[in-house]
Amino acid sequence: MSLLGLKPDQAADLDSDVAIGASAQRKAAIRLLPIISIGYGLAYMDRINISFASLRMNSDLHFSATVYGFGAGLFFIAYAISEVPSNLLLLRFGPKRWLARIMFTWGLLAAAMMFVRTPWQFYGVRFLLGMAEAGFFPGVIYYLTLWFPARMRARAVSRFYIALPLSSVVMGSVAGWLMGLQGTLGLAGWQWLFLMEGLPAVLFSFVFLWILPDGPMQAAWLTSEERMWLKRQLDTDSAYAHLGHEAGVLQALLSPKVWMIGAYFLCALTANYAYGFSAPAILQAATGWSVTKVGLLVACFGLAGAVGMLLNGAHSDRSGERALHCIVPCVVMAAGYLTASYAKEPWLVVAALAASFISFMAMQGPALAVPTQFLAGRAAAAGLAAMNTITMFSGFIGPYWMGRMRDLSGSYQLGLRGLVVPSLGAALVMFVLTRSLARTYAKARIVALADGPA
């Protein structure tokens, strides 16, 4: 007998199963996560690159901070409205086709931002861009649930979602150069920014269509044993999910837990988008640096955020703990925004905003692993889309809030102070949600033990 009380043949079977599982996860991580990560990086860059473009676009087109904030936020209204239909269409047409379609259309519209001349044109293109990109993020999260068991998802999400801070690195590094093309071929620098950051998404959509399989059963690079291992693991997760394969779309959409996780991300992202769409202007006002230097500073924030995301996600998976890995970063975010709003020294403003940004990035892996613990199958597709629908209103509220406060007070300090409220609100919602989930799992274990063999 082994130390675990297993016979030699049972121990050998266990070792073989572990090896098969490790191989399947390694192959999925290597073949899928880099492609998905690049895709999401392009998405985030194309939705927020107007933060750099605004440094000259607003004056060229005579846009006030309110016009800019309203137009920036309209993207998210359209995104939210189209979220659930998009994810249901993903189930109908298959992940790779639908995700590729999303990339192609948003890339074209992101490049079309170069033709904007009036506020209403600005509003219209931003609204259409939101419709085009809708469903990409929840579609990707749902897609990952087809490949990675629940206990491994914080790391998997962190490894793809690392594109979020790294896109800030790329955008910050190239924005100054693109804006410096002012007058080349008769185009303004901000027009070059939209053009050169929109077209890559169009081209990369064909990579999605060519490389991504719709699921493990379509992956020729997995062995039959690896496919069956994944199926067993995901079936087990589904059996313990609060809303599994048997749950209907409406049931998922009306679930209080779905609304709670949506409220968490609504609060956290309201704070992040409010800061993110004004970050170059805030940092430039605090430091007095050029666009190029501010871009490099944003790039440094992105690198630090990527490290924080990977470390916190890996630690959350190893410890099996989600709540504190989300709540503590939210509290640090609140402290950072509050400090930056009162600080007079440039270095303290930069340090406080860096702490807030890194904390926001660090919580992403653990937070996005939470909904996939209680959602599975078709309910996961609908529930994740509903969660993101609620979440996306943050992209309207945040930039509009910051723009209004800037116009009313003449600075960003008042706007930053207001971000303390959603940051702490997110911490409170996550505390309540994870306590509720713990009670649900405890009841499920009691029922399982009662129904099990004597």
Beta strands, then each sheet from edge to edge (+ up, - down):
end
